[in-house]
């Protein structure tokens, strides 16, 4: 378990894991009043949380499966990344991909935050790359089934 410094400027308790093996914690919408998200509309929703991640980690902001499946509500840049050197409020870019208005209420769970370890790239310039069975085959090249 990694310790993460947090400043909670929301009226809600800190996010917790719903089950022992859960990968993410649910983020809540910090709103003064309900907000209506129209079809294909996107809004940045504040969470009231500011975090200080250790170097080598990122916080990924992901959609909640229930909101996506039942209402067409998703995180637009999924997964969104919160870098270790960012100190502002964690915001969630929500989009309504349905054909109906969707109301977000204050304190509603709107996204998940997952802590992920990462590495940085050190580029090594080459004139050619090693060959593989796949080669240059891209989008759809491995078939549909």
PyMOL commands that set and color helices and strands:
alter all, ss='L'
color gray80, all
select helices_A, chain A and resi 65-71
alter helices_A, ss='H'
color red, helices_A
select strands_A, chain A and resi 5-8+24-28+35-37+42-52+57-62+73-75+80-82+89-96+102-104+109-117
alter strands_A, ss='S'
color yellow, strands_A
deselect
rebuild
show_as cartoon
